[in-house]
Amino acid sequence: MSAEARLREKLMVALEPTRLDIVNESELHAGHRSSPNTGESHFRILIVSPRFAGVSRVGRHRLVNEAIADELSGRIHALALSTYAPGESLG
């Protein structure tokens, strides 16, 4: 299973998002120092979840990081997160 598929599966189960966009940006970082050059190392995630309502930005990021802890300790080198509760303006 690809890293993107594992991220999607774990986030869907843990946070029950109404929207989940995962973009693999690894090709943009190929050759950078400490990049593992696996093709699955850098991701950008936009997630909208009711679980984020009333939770600070830091708290939201912690929820995401907890859900995908195994992936973060493995081959994922960098993760950019945009986290929203339903009804919040995306952007």
N, C-alpha and C positions, 0 to 999 in steps of 0.2 A: 504494500500500500504506500502511496506517495505521501510525502510530508504534508502536502496541501490537503489530501483526503483525511489524514489523521487529525489535522487541525480542525477541519470542518466537522468531523464526527464528534470530537470531544467538546467543541464549543456548542454544537447543537444540543447535545445531551445536558451539559452543565448549565447553560445559560438560556436555553430555549428562545433564541433570537427571532425577531420578526424580520430581520434583514441581516445577512452575513455575506460580506464581500471579502474574498481573500485573493490578493494579487501577489504572485511570485515575482519579485524584483531582483532575483539573484543575478540575472544576466547584466544588470546595471552595475554590479559590484565585482564582477569577475576580474581577478588579478589584483584586487585590493589586498593590502597586507592583512593577514589573519583571516581572510575569507577562505573557507575550505574548498571552494571551487567544485561543489557537489551539484550545483544547479538547483539546490533546494535549501538555501541558507538564509535568504533575506525575504521577508514577507511584510506586506502592508495589509492590515485588517480593519475593516469598518464593520462594527457590530451594533445593532440596535436591540436592546433587550429590556423587558419589563423589570428584570432583576436589578437594573441600574437605577431605577427610580429612587430618589432620595439618597443616593450613594455618591460620594465625592469622586472626582476624577482619579485620584490615587486609589481609592477603594475599588473602583471599576477595573483599573489596570491589575490590581491584585487578584480580583476574581478571575480575570482572563488568564493571568500567569499561573494561578493555582490549577485551573482547568487543563492547561497544556504544559505542566511542569516537566513531564518526561521529554517532550519535544524540545523544550528550551535547554535541557541539560544534555541534549544530543547534538544533532547536526544543525539546528537552527542557530544562526549567528546573530541575527538582528531582526527586530520586530517593531514595526510602527503601528500604533493603535489609535483608532478613533472610536470612542465609545459613547453611545447615546441611549437615553431612555426614550420610549415612544413619545412622540409629540415634540421632542426637542429639535431645534433647527440643525440640520446637518451642514457642517461647514465651519 
